[in-house]
Amino acid sequence: MKIFDIIIIGAGPNGLAAASYLSKLGKKVLVVEKNEEVGGLAQYADSSSSLSKKVIDQLGLKISTKKKNTFVTSLNDNLNHTVLEIDENNAVKFKECEASLEDQNNFLKLVKKYNLFSKTLSSFMFNSPPRVKSGNKSDLWQLISMGWKVRKLGKKNMRELLRIIGLNIADDLEDNLINDNLMGILCNEAILGSNLGPRSPGSILTLLYSNAINGSIFRNNNLDSKQIIDSLEQSCLDRGVEFLKSSEVKKLFINNESVTGIEMNNQNTIESSTIISTLDPKTTYLNLIGADKLDTDFTRRVSNFRSKGNVAKIKLEFKNMIKIKNLDEKYIGSKFIYAPNIKYIEHAFNNNKYNKYSTKPCLEFYIDNKNISANLYYVPYLKSGSHDKKEIESNIQLILNNFIDNNQLIKFEIDTPNEIEKKYNTSGGHWHHGDMEIDQLLMIRPFYGSAQYETPINGLYLCGAGTHPGGGITGINAINASKQLLKK
Ligand SMILES: Cc1cc2nc3c(=O)[nH]c(=O)nc-3n(C[C@H](O)[C@H](O)[C@H](O)COP(=O)(O)OP(=O)(O)OC[C@H]3O[C@@H](n4cnc5c(N)ncnc54)[C@H](O)[C@@H]3O)c2cc1C
């Protein structure tokens, strides 16, 4: 029987990145993946700007980091759409906009402010977060250096960051802007994939945090997510990583509070004293380990981790080439947003609170000839019952009828959060494996007692999106966790 230094459960972006990193350092790694294809939730991604040069270099990936100019088009009901151009340095320019010049300038000032604060936060992402009361010198030093980075913003900016960090995005936008469509664009970036509406406290923090991870406020399509996954897999294969695909891990063997191996759904077992789970924390602890092996208080924290997903993925195919009314064809490769104003988005969010899908939902999508690939929100994860997909389809058609000429839909496919959960075992079908809110971030992500990628079980580590810094195709969780593991 082959002996592996490390078994990694899950071949999403983080599983692949961890395998690539550890095998580069000479470790013998096995990756076990439930599905036939690797990539995990990144199979749903239409865009990625989140794989940083730092990660690409550390993994030695063969991906071009040359960025291109991209467009973001926010659809307006009156057909006066807003088009932004984002250049390779993330500078934003208005190409089309009905808002006054003063409003446009205020929008650019806001983006600049959010970028500045996100840059400060981004310096916290590439390390395992410190333990708050460990008494350890390196943790203390890290905490001091975090404080110092915020202080370095200068008095005025530091005050502003501390003022807005707990605020809702709607308040800050309404204080600075007049045009509804401009406010809708920034709301979309703040709340997509979260369990927040524009008026939920903390929605500015989500925007800053997501910008810090993605390296771009508009999560524009700078890198091809499929190319990232292919390149990650190839780097693993080149370094001798072994894969077991279409193999679901059913349980972890634990002896004397240490992990000793895995059992698959076909009853096969493989031994290893070091295992990394890239599954979300709830699935790892409650399904692979079981509450009976964990402390009661710890189990309560696992159960309280919030991971209700509310984004559905939809694929649409039309009979004809798609044209958007009153939009120059040169912008057809844009990222499109339909989140027209704060009130509309907040109403859509209200349905989510009561576990109902929004009858007037928001959309973020890309067009490819006759096809649309879209993220649709809010479509909440349901604990019981099912969504009326026919009604969701007709709600979307009602929206798209306003913007697409000769709109003849011939195919409609939807994966609700319940289906996402089923395909990838992601608790609640959540984009980030769990909400990215103040009480589930940094040194308390996913929760106290399981941060810093470690677990109460010796030899078992977490490195999926449910760990610091969160979701997205970043590979950061994987590198941070691997470094933590190698310290032992
Ligand atoms: C609808 C949607 C759209 C998204 N769009 C974007 C986007 O455009 N850009 C972006 O940056 N991010 C996007 N994301 C988020 C991003 O894809 C995830 O945050 C990221 O994939 C998390 O990576 P991961 O490796 O931590 O986990 P995952 O991608 O969830 O990978 C975990 C892997 O483990 C496997 N697995 C589960 N259970 C088992 C088991 N028992 N045994 C073996 N294998 C198992 C799963 O099949 C999966 O392959 C999107 C997410 C969703 C849901």
The ligand as a Gaussian input file, in Angstrom:
#p B3LYP/6-31G(d) Opt

LIG

0 1
 C      -22.455000      30.313000      -7.981000
 C      -21.015000      30.647000      -7.628000
 C      -20.286000      31.501000      -8.445000
 C      -18.975000      31.840000      -8.124000
 N      -18.293000      32.694000      -8.946000
 C      -17.035000      33.068000      -8.625000
 C      -16.306000      33.955000      -9.470000
 O      -16.796000      34.382000     -10.532000
 N      -15.035000      34.303000      -9.111000
 C      -14.459000      33.819000      -7.955000
 O      -13.305000      34.167000      -7.660000
 N      -15.139000      32.984000      -7.126000
 C      -16.395000      32.583000      -7.439000
 N      -17.090000      31.733000      -6.620000
 C      -16.461000      31.297000      -5.354000
 C      -15.346000      30.273000      -5.542000
 O      -15.627000      29.390000      -6.603000
 C      -15.142000      29.491000      -4.247000
 O      -15.007000      30.382000      -3.169000
 C      -13.900000      28.616000      -4.353000
 O      -14.104000      27.641000      -5.351000
 C      -13.600000      27.921000      -3.026000
 O      -12.537000      27.020000      -3.258000
 P      -12.232000      25.813000      -2.269000
 O      -11.158000      25.005000      -2.898000
 O      -12.000000      26.346000      -0.917000
 O      -13.574000      24.966000      -2.168000
 P      -14.469000      24.270000      -3.293000
 O      -14.354000      24.972000      -4.574000
 O      -15.821000      24.128000      -2.676000
 O      -13.821000      22.828000      -3.443000
 C      -14.066000      21.767000      -2.545000
 C      -13.955000      20.463000      -3.333000
 O      -14.163000      19.370000      -2.436000
 C      -14.935000      18.368000      -3.113000
 N      -15.569000      17.539000      -2.088000
 C      -16.636000      17.865000      -1.316000
 N      -16.904000      16.852000      -0.449000
 C      -15.995000      15.888000      -0.685000
 C      -15.760000      14.604000      -0.113000
 N      -16.489000      14.140000       0.912000
 N      -14.760000      13.859000      -0.624000
 C      -13.974000      14.311000      -1.642000
 N      -14.159000      15.521000      -2.209000
 C      -15.149000      16.308000      -1.731000
 C      -15.915000      19.180000      -3.939000
 O      -16.449000      18.404000      -4.997000
 C      -15.013000      20.312000      -4.424000
 O      -14.374000      19.975000      -5.641000
 C      -18.384000      31.325000      -6.930000
 C      -19.107000      30.449000      -6.116000
 C      -20.411000      30.103000      -6.456000
 C      -21.179000      29.146000      -5.566000

